[in-house]
Structure formats: structure tokens, C-alpha cells
Amino acid sequence: MAEFLELFNVFSIVLAVLGIIIVFRAVTVVTQGYEYTVERFGRYRDTFSPGFHLLIPFVDRIGRKINMMEQVLDVPSQEVISKDNAVVTVDGVVFFQVLDAAKAAYEVAHLEHAILNLTMTNVRTVLGAMDLDESLSKRDEINARLLTVVDEATTPWGVKVTRIEIKDITPPMDLVQAMARQMKAEREKRAAILEAEGSRQSEILQAEGEKRSAILEAEGRREAAFRDAEARERLAEAEANATRMVSTAIAEGDIQAINYFVAQKYVDALKSFAFSEQQKTLLLPVEATGILGSLAGITELAKSVNGSGGGNNDGGGDEPKRSSKPRRRADPGTQARPDTNRASGRDATFSIPDAIQLGNNNPWS
């Protein structure tokens, strides 16, 4: 009896242990972000999503645990020969996500390794069809072409390639130096072109300014010539009118007009001597009284005009009325001399013969 009880206890322990093992084999909990494939006798049967699941012990088992989150792979550096035979070193990154766990588990072995090698191969293909300048300047185009090719190739694996980015394209050092010299030469060329364009534009503007200035100067000279001609014409008209008036006065018997012209020319001559640019000292070879004598003729002319302005000629044959103020006459053979009052600044009056005699004896007339 004791032996039976001992065997029963051992059997109970074995059953308990076996039950615990069966429970552990039958219960499965899938974590978030993963999916498990279920195999029955080695054949794919189902896919467990995140959560609590039961299996048939010793019949079903968990096959592959697939990460359903987006993943990133580093593409190692590799040397690529471009279309123009330039050797560059290229590396990058790949972002992908598994959409179908069963395909990712059973359609391809070593999924990450396959994606990595596929990407590296297509990098060489895409960059090999482009020049070095295009490879360095068209990163977006390279990424788009790589994404299209790799995503299409990985679709049967239940994988979606979301992005492929080229991190760095490194030419050889000698090629970098040659590119630097080329860039420097290009910039110097552009600077020289811009400087030449600036000089050309400056010369054009300067020529336009000089042309405009010459045109304005010519217009100014023309306007000045027109005005000078008009002024000379006015002056000539004034001289003609004055001459006509004097001639008319002489024809009517008024000899004082001659003294007016003699005095005017006399004074103008003295003024021209005084305003000469090279003149420092003015020597008068005539007496100052000669000028006063000429001025006396002008005074007499003005008085005669004022005196005759209010009177009329009687009978047409009489002489015009003379001024009531007495005049002194000089001898016909002698030169007219001023009286003592002229030196003191008082007015002096000459008769018509005196003025004529003064004009005839004047060395400046």
C-alpha cells in the first residue's frame, strides 16, 4: 500500500509538471509592434497579431517573430564609377516597413541583408548612368530613382520601402582640388564679365551725359547768339533813331545836336581808357575843362529843347526864341575858355559858336 501511494505521488507530480508545460505551450502573448507566424507540423497556418492567443500544444508552434515597425538600414560606403569615369565614394540609409508578416517570413531569407544588397546594387546602377556634376547636384533625383526601383523589387516580400537617402558622395581628393580650381576660374570669369559690363555701361552713360551736355551747351550758345543778335539789332535801331533825330535837328537849324554827339564820343573814349585791363595809370593829354565844355554843349541842348517845347515859330521864317539867360561869346579866332565859375563847381553856359569852336579844337574828336 505504501508503494502504491508513493507511485501515485510521483505520477501526480509528473502530471502537474506536464500540465504546466502544456499550459505554457498553449498560451502565447504577442507584444505590440510584432506579429508571429503559427506553424502546424512545420507548415504555415496563421499569423498572430498583438495580444493573447492559444495554441494546440505539440501540434502548433510559433514560427517567425516579425517586427512590423518601420526600420532603418545603414548602407555601407562603396566606390562607384560615374558616367564620366569619376570614382566617388557613396553611402546612404534605407527606411522600410513590413506589411505582410507571412511573406516577409517565407518569401525571402535574411530580409535585411537582401534589402541592403539590393539597395547597394541599384546605387551603382543609378550613379553609373549620371555624370559627376549631376551626381553632386541631383540628390533628389537619385533618391527618387532608387526608391522606385528598390520598392518595386521588395513588393513580393511584403515590404514597403518608404525612403532611400544618399548621405554622402565623396570624390577623390585630386578631383576635389580640380573642381575647386575650376570653380575659382569660373567665378573669376564671371567677375571679369561683370566688371567689363559695368565699365561698358559706365562709358555708355558717360558718353550719353557728354552728348546731352554738348547738346545743351549748343542750345545755350544758340539762344545766347539769338539774344546777342537781338540786342545788337535793338542797339542798331536805337543808334539809327538817334542819328535820325540828330539829322532832323541839324536840318531844322539846331546845331547843339552836334555837340551832343561830340560829348558822347568824348566821354565814351575816356571811359574805355579808364576800364582797360592793362591800364594802371591814365594820362590825359587834354585839359579837364574840355570835357566840361562838351558837357556844357549838352546842357545848352537840353535847355534849348525845354525852351522851345512850349513856343511856336512865327511866320515860319523867324528863328526860335532864345533863352532869356545871357550867354557869353568868344572871339571867332580864339579858343573857348571856361569862366572862373567853372573851377568852383558852378554851372557854365556856352553859346553855339563856343561849343562849335570847342569841338573843332578838341584833339579827341
Residue pairs with C-beta under 8 A, 6 or more apart in sequence:
21 57
22 57
25 55
25 57
25 58
26 54
26 55
26 56
26 57
27 52
27 53
27 54
27 55
28 36
28 48
28 52
28 53
28 54
28 55
28 62
29 51
29 52
29 53
30 36
30 48
30 49
30 50
30 51
30 53
31 50
32 50
33 50
33 67
33 68
33 69
34 50
34 65
34 66
34 67
34 68
35 47
35 48
35 49
35 50
35 65
35 66
35 68
35 101
36 47
36 48
36 53
36 62
36 63
36 64
36 65
36 66
36 101
37 44
37 46
37 47
37 48
37 62
37 63
37 64
37 66
37 101
37 102
37 105
37 106
38 44
38 45
38 46
38 47
38 48
38 55
38 60
38 61
38 62
38 63
39 45
39 60
39 61
39 62
39 63
40 56
40 59
40 60
40 61
41 59
44 63
44 102
44 105
44 106
45 60
47 101
47 102
48 62
55 61
55 62
63 105
64 101
64 105
64 106
66 98
66 101
66 104
66 105
67 98
68 97
68 98
68 101
69 97
70 95
70 96
70 97
70 162
71 95
71 96
71 97
71 112
72 93
72 94
72 95
73 93
73 94
73 96
73 112
73 115
73 116
73 119
74 91
74 93
75 91
75 92
75 93
75 94
75 116
75 119
75 120
75 123
76 91
76 120
77 89
77 90
77 91
78 89
78 90
78 91
78 120
78 123
78 124
79 87
79 88
79 89
79 90
80 87
80 88
80 89
80 90
80 123
80 124
80 127
80 128
81 87
81 128
82 88
82 127
82 128
82 130
82 131
82 132
82 135
83 128
83 129
83 130
83 131
84 131
84 132
86 131
86 132
86 171
86 175
87 171
87 172
88 127
88 132
88 135
88 169
88 170
88 171
88 172
89 168
89 169
89 170
90 123
90 127
90 166
90 168
90 169
90 170
91 166
91 167
91 168
92 119
92 123
92 164
92 165
92 166
92 167
93 163
93 164
93 165
93 167
94 115
94 116
94 119
94 150
94 161
94 163
94 164
95 161
95 162
95 163
95 164
95 165
96 115
96 154
96 159
96 160
96 161
96 162
97 159
97 160
97 162
98 104
98 111
98 158
98 159
98 160
99 158
99 159
99 160
100 158
101 158
102 158
103 156
103 157
103 158
103 159
104 111
104 157
104 158
104 159
107 156
107 157
107 158
108 114
108 157
111 157
111 159
114 154
114 157
115 150
115 154
115 159
115 161
118 150
118 153
118 154
119 146
119 150
119 164
122 146
122 149
122 150
123 146
123 166
125 149
126 142
126 145
126 146
126 149
127 135
127 142
127 169
130 138
130 142
132 171
132 175
134 141
135 142
135 169
136 169
136 171
139 166
139 169
142 166
143 163
143 164
143 165
143 166
146 164
146 166
147 161
147 163
147 164
150 161
150 164
151 160
151 161
154 160
154 161
171 179
245 257
246 257
246 258
246 260
246 261
249 256
249 257
250 257
250 258
253 319
253 320
254 301
254 304
255 352
255 355
255 356
256 297
256 300
256 301
256 304
256 352
256 355
257 301
258 355
258 356
258 359
259 294
259 297
259 298
259 300
259 301
259 355
259 356
259 358
259 359
260 297
260 298
260 301
262 294
262 297
262 359
262 362
262 365
263 291
263 294
263 295
263 297
263 298
265 364
265 365
266 290
266 291
266 294
266 362
266 364
266 365
267 291
267 294
269 364
270 284
270 291
273 279
273 282
274 282
285 363
286 362
286 363
286 364
289 337
289 338
289 342
290 358
290 362
290 364
292 338
292 342
292 348
293 336
293 338
293 350
293 354
293 355
293 358
294 355
294 358
294 359
294 362
296 348
296 349
296 350
296 354
296 355
297 350
297 355
297 358
297 359
299 347
299 349
300 349
300 350
300 351
300 352
300 355
303 323
304 320
304 323
307 320
307 321
307 322
307 323
308 320
308 321
311 320
311 321
313 320
325 349
327 349
327 350
327 351
327 354
328 339
328 349
328 350
328 351
328 354
329 351
329 353
329 354
330 336
330 337
330 353
330 354
330 357
332 353
332 357
335 357
335 358
335 361
336 350
336 354
336 355
336 357
336 358
336 361
338 348
339 348
341 347
341 348
342 348
350 358
359 365
